[in-house]
Amino acid sequence: MALWLARDEEKNKNKVLVARSGRLTDQEFSKWADSSWVSLWGSSDKEIIHYPPTCPNLSTLLIRDTLVNAVPGGFFEFMTGLTALDLSGNQGLVELPPEIGRLRILQYLNLSLTSITKLPTGLSNLRNLRCLLLDYTMHLKEIPPKEVMSSLSLLQVYSKMNGVTEYFDEVKVSVDDELAFLKVLEGFSCMNKICITIFCHPSVEKIFSSYTKRSCIRKLKLIDCTGFTSLCAVHALPNLGKLEIFRCCSLREIRKPGWGEFHNLRQVHVGVCPLLPNYCLAYARNLEILTILDCQSMKQVISEEEIVGDEQDTSEEEIGGDEVFQNLKTLSLTCLPSLETICRLPKSFSSPIEIEVSRCPCLRQLPFDDENVDFLKKIRGELEWWAALDWDSDFVKVACSFKFKSTSAPSGKAKEMIASTSKKKTAKASKS
């Protein structure tokens, strides 16, 4: 219905063109002359654009997830009315022509998941640009030049998130350049959303202490921050929704901030932090997803000392009572060889949750009792690990066994455990 209306009740079928696996052929380009909105995605054929289309009315162009590997010079010459350009997902695309600078009224540019190695030279001419997305452009190693970014005075959204599997050793970011870039972002008076990856320890300290744009940060990823030993949030990030910390091999603690200022935090992912003994964001009241991976020294996800310290320093209203993980929906624990417990305190969970445990051989007990075991929706793990768990009561054991899904083939001992549990399940079912 929406497409029908957008095409003036089908009186102008070429006004809005939408095609999955669409081909960038000469015949297709001829339709663009009358179009204001074109969306092509998912082409399975390698595309070669031979000549620039003439599109005087085109305002939105989306070419996503295709095999386009080059945009010829002059491609944008006859689409000067373009306000939105999305080329995301074209992983063969390595560069854009400088003529992109002719799109003087362009407001939205998405180059995420492309293979560009540098920003187009004409980018500084896009003075009406409001949104610049560069997520997972793993070949774009350098920080955007100051002289380019400074000209984009109307920018409201900037996003450059790196993937954890990228070649970080090849990312050479100097402290001075990263701090200078953060200062450039501070100069945007219209900025309201920043999603950014940080590689240098001084930049982390600046963001959590004196950064004037910290309320704009929605996603923050810290990677390979050498010398970064303590995350102390002097000033929290009130609109932060996602925090990721990877390969910060010197990190030893995450110190408690004012929890009320982290009320928008929904996701936390921590990986390859070998010296981190525990996690300290239990009272981020709206946290929904927590992933911890390959932290060799972690013995407890939440320690009693941290909870006691929080209760002494923070009012009950700030933390929402004595419950931790109030809204947690997914907990994933992987390759934590020293982990002994998730949390020993009662009321660890107060909402439905799914848990996955992998390669945590010392974890022998789950944080459930007769009162909160019903909150467990599903738990996944190796059969050997499940067979070795200790239980406070048969009721909790049977209740959890109903929710357990194996991630490995059973050994002899595990088979005995399954047989024993199955008998209890059958007996319970017959009684009911």
Secondary structure by P-SEA (a helix, b strand, c coil): caaaaaaccccccccbbbbccccccaaaaaacccccbbbbccccccccccbbbbbccccbbbbccccccccccccccccccccbbbbccccccccccccccccccccbbbbcccccccccccccccccccbbbbcccccccccccaaaaaacccccbbbbbbbcccccccccccaaaaaaaaaaaaacccccbbbbccccaaaaaaaaccccccccccbbbbcccccccccccccccccccbbbbcccccccccccccccccccccbbbbccccccccccccccccccbbbbcccccccccccaaaaaaaaacccccccccccccccccbbbbcccccccccccccccccccbbbbbccccccccccccccccccccbbbbbaaaaaacccccaaaaaaaaaaccccccccaaaaaaaaaaaaaaaaaaaac
